[in-house]
């Protein structure tokens, strides 16, 4: 998961990580607008936890160093 305000930069980092094998080719790009969660931090925490569980359950981001 890449979090940031600059979507273009985040996509570039994601594509680069995929191209060098740092993350799997089928790893999802998960983005969201932090402003949507500004007044509701519990909603943001829930969203982040669900994304972490998805990543852990599917094994995305695992690589050989």
C-alpha positions as CSV (number, residue, x, y, z in Angstrom):
1,X,0.0,0.0,0.0
2,X,1.3,3.4,-1.0
3,X,-0.2,6.4,0.9
4,X,0.4,9.9,-0.2
5,X,-1.2,13.1,-1.6
6,X,0.5,12.9,-5.0
7,X,-1.2,10.2,-7.0
8,X,1.1,10.4,-10.0
9,X,4.2,9.9,-7.8
10,X,2.5,7.0,-5.9
11,X,1.6,5.3,-9.2
12,X,5.2,5.7,-10.4
13,X,6.6,4.2,-7.2
14,X,4.1,1.3,-7.5
15,X,5.0,0.6,-11.1
16,X,8.7,0.8,-10.4
17,X,8.3,-1.6,-7.5
18,X,6.4,-4.0,-9.7
19,X,9.0,-3.7,-12.5
20,X,12.0,-4.6,-10.3
21,X,10.1,-7.4,-8.6
22,X,9.8,-5.8,-5.2
23,X,6.1,-6.5,-5.2
24,X,4.1,-9.1,-7.3
25,X,2.8,-8.2,-10.7
26,X,-0.8,-8.7,-9.5
27,X,-0.4,-6.7,-6.3
28,X,-3.3,-4.2,-6.1
29,X,-2.7,-0.4,-6.0
30,X,-4.8,0.8,-3.1
31,X,-5.5,4.5,-3.0
32,X,-7.9,6.7,-1.2
33,X,-8.4,10.4,-0.4
34,X,-7.3,11.2,3.1
35,X,-9.6,14.2,3.1
36,X,-12.5,11.8,3.2
37,X,-11.4,10.6,6.6
38,X,-10.4,14.0,8.1
39,X,-13.3,14.2,10.5
40,X,-13.6,10.5,11.2
41,X,-10.2,8.9,12.2
42,X,-11.9,5.7,13.2
43,X,-13.1,5.2,9.7
44,X,-9.6,5.7,8.4
45,X,-8.2,3.2,10.9
46,X,-10.8,0.7,9.8
47,X,-9.9,1.2,6.2
48,X,-6.2,0.8,6.8
49,X,-6.7,-2.3,8.9
50,X,-8.8,-4.0,6.2
51,X,-6.1,-3.2,3.6
52,X,-3.3,-4.6,5.8
53,X,-5.4,-7.8,6.3
54,X,-5.9,-8.1,2.6
55,X,-2.1,-7.7,1.9
56,X,-1.2,-10.2,4.6
57,X,-3.8,-12.7,3.5
58,X,-2.8,-12.6,-0.1
59,X,0.9,-12.5,0.4
60,X,1.4,-9.3,-1.6
61,X,4.7,-7.5,-1.1
62,X,6.7,-10.6,-0.3
63,X,10.0,-10.7,-2.1
64,X,13.4,-12.4,-1.9
65,X,16.2,-10.1,-0.7
